[in-house]
Amino acid sequence: MTSAGLGPSISRVEVTNVSPHGFWLFLDERELFLAFRDFPWFKNASIGAITNVELPSPHHLYWPDLDVDLERESIEHPETFPLVSQVPPASRTQAARARRQTANKSR
């Protein structure tokens, strides 16, 4: 008995590796590196939170566990987006958790 070949990938975005310096994101047949110095929101995040990434539109990525939204352009060219949030990652994570709990209660 032989197995069928693999089908086409249904995921257009995937975190492929995490290192102490950042992580690699596979996005539409390209692998991009997000350095923690350029994207500090991810530095102290869990692996699970980093790998839980969504692609709501072709140019917009969202990490629901961290409540982080990024445009594809800012990942491909971080040098053109020098401003970063001054809100500590823990505060954003707590705020995202509170919003999820409120949403779950309203269901």
The 8 nearest C-alpha neighbors of each residue, nearest first, counted from 0:
[[1, 2, 3, 4, 5, 6, 7, 8],
 [2, 0, 3, 4, 5, 6, 7, 8],
 [3, 1, 4, 0, 5, 6, 7, 8],
 [2, 4, 5, 1, 6, 0, 7, 8],
 [5, 3, 6, 2, 1, 7, 8, 0],
 [4, 6, 3, 7, 8, 2, 9, 1],
 [5, 7, 4, 8, 3, 9, 10, 2],
 [8, 6, 9, 5, 10, 4, 11, 28],
 [7, 9, 10, 6, 11, 5, 12, 27],
 [8, 10, 7, 11, 6, 12, 13, 27],
 [11, 9, 8, 12, 13, 27, 26, 54],
 [10, 12, 27, 26, 9, 13, 8, 54],
 [13, 11, 26, 10, 25, 54, 27, 24],
 [12, 14, 25, 24, 15, 26, 11, 10],
 [15, 13, 24, 50, 23, 16, 25, 12],
 [14, 16, 23, 24, 13, 25, 17, 22],
 [17, 15, 23, 22, 14, 18, 24, 21],
 [16, 18, 22, 21, 23, 19, 15, 46],
 [17, 19, 20, 21, 22, 16, 23, 34],
 [18, 20, 21, 17, 22, 42, 35, 34],
 [21, 19, 18, 34, 35, 22, 36, 17],
 [22, 20, 34, 35, 18, 33, 19, 17],
 [21, 23, 17, 33, 16, 32, 18, 24],
 [24, 22, 32, 16, 31, 15, 14, 33],
 [23, 25, 14, 31, 30, 13, 15, 26],
 [26, 24, 30, 13, 12, 29, 14, 31],
 [25, 27, 12, 29, 28, 11, 24, 30],
 [28, 26, 11, 29, 25, 12, 30, 10],
 [27, 29, 26, 25, 30, 11, 12, 31],
 [30, 28, 26, 27, 25, 31, 24, 12],
 [29, 31, 25, 24, 26, 23, 32, 28],
 [30, 32, 24, 23, 25, 29, 33, 75],
 [33, 31, 23, 22, 34, 24, 30, 21],
 [34, 32, 22, 21, 23, 35, 38, 31],
 [33, 35, 21, 36, 37, 20, 38, 32],
 [34, 36, 38, 39, 21, 37, 42, 20],
 [35, 37, 34, 39, 38, 20, 21, 42],
 [38, 36, 35, 34, 39, 77, 33, 83],
 [37, 39, 35, 40, 36, 34, 41, 33],
 [40, 38, 35, 42, 41, 36, 37, 88],
 [41, 39, 88, 38, 42, 43, 44, 67],
 [40, 42, 44, 39, 43, 38, 35, 49],
 [43, 41, 39, 35, 44, 40, 21, 38],
 [44, 42, 41, 45, 40, 88, 39, 89],
 [45, 43, 41, 42, 48, 49, 46, 40],
 [44, 46, 48, 47, 49, 43, 41, 50],
 [45, 47, 49, 48, 50, 44, 17, 51],
 [48, 46, 50, 45, 49, 51, 44, 64],
 [47, 49, 45, 51, 64, 46, 50, 44],
 [50, 48, 46, 47, 51, 45, 44, 41],
 [49, 51, 47, 14, 48, 52, 46, 13],
 [52, 50, 48, 49, 62, 47, 53, 64],
 [51, 53, 62, 50, 61, 49, 60, 54],
 [54, 52, 61, 60, 55, 62, 51, 12],
 [53, 55, 60, 56, 59, 61, 57, 12],
 [56, 54, 53, 59, 60, 57, 61, 58],
 [55, 57, 59, 54, 58, 60, 53, 61],
 [58, 56, 59, 54, 55, 71, 60, 11],
 [59, 57, 71, 56, 70, 60, 72, 54],
 [58, 60, 70, 56, 71, 57, 69, 54],
 [61, 59, 54, 69, 53, 68, 70, 55],
 [60, 62, 68, 53, 52, 67, 63, 54],
 [61, 63, 52, 67, 65, 66, 64, 51],
 [64, 62, 66, 65, 61, 67, 52, 51],
 [65, 63, 48, 62, 66, 95, 92, 51],
 [64, 66, 92, 67, 63, 62, 95, 48],
 [67, 65, 63, 95, 62, 64, 91, 68],
 [66, 68, 62, 65, 61, 69, 63, 40],
 [69, 67, 61, 60, 62, 66, 70, 59],
 [70, 68, 60, 59, 71, 61, 67, 73],
 [69, 71, 59, 72, 73, 58, 60, 68],
 [70, 72, 58, 74, 73, 59, 75, 69],
 [71, 73, 75, 70, 74, 76, 58, 77],
 [74, 72, 77, 76, 71, 70, 75, 80],
 [75, 73, 71, 72, 77, 76, 33, 70],
 [74, 76, 72, 73, 71, 77, 31, 32],
 [75, 77, 73, 78, 74, 79, 72, 80],
 [78, 76, 73, 80, 79, 74, 75, 37],
 [77, 79, 76, 80, 81, 73, 37, 75],
 [78, 80, 77, 76, 81, 73, 72, 82],
 [81, 79, 77, 78, 82, 73, 76, 83],
 [82, 80, 78, 79, 83, 77, 37, 73],
 [83, 81, 80, 84, 79, 85, 37, 78],
 [84, 82, 85, 81, 38, 80, 37, 39],
 [83, 85, 86, 82, 87, 40, 39, 88],
 [84, 86, 87, 83, 88, 82, 39, 40],
 [87, 85, 84, 88, 90, 91, 89, 40],
 [86, 88, 90, 89, 85, 91, 40, 84],
 [87, 89, 91, 40, 90, 92, 86, 43],
 [90, 88, 92, 91, 87, 93, 86, 43],
 [91, 89, 93, 92, 88, 87, 94, 86],
 [92, 90, 94, 88, 93, 89, 95, 66],
 [93, 91, 89, 65, 95, 94, 90, 96],
 [92, 94, 96, 90, 91, 95, 89, 97],
 [93, 95, 91, 97, 92, 96, 90, 98],
 [96, 94, 92, 98, 97, 93, 66, 91],
 [95, 97, 93, 99, 94, 98, 92, 100],
 [96, 98, 94, 100, 95, 99, 93, 101],
 [99, 97, 101, 95, 96, 100, 102, 94],
 [100, 98, 102, 96, 101, 97, 103, 95],
 [99, 101, 103, 97, 102, 98, 104, 96],
 [102, 100, 98, 104, 99, 103, 97, 105],
 [103, 101, 99, 105, 100, 104, 98, 106],
 [104, 102, 100, 106, 101, 105, 99, 98],
 [105, 103, 101, 102, 106, 100, 99, 98],
 [104, 106, 102, 103, 101, 100, 99, 98],
 [105, 103, 104, 102, 101, 100, 99, 98]]
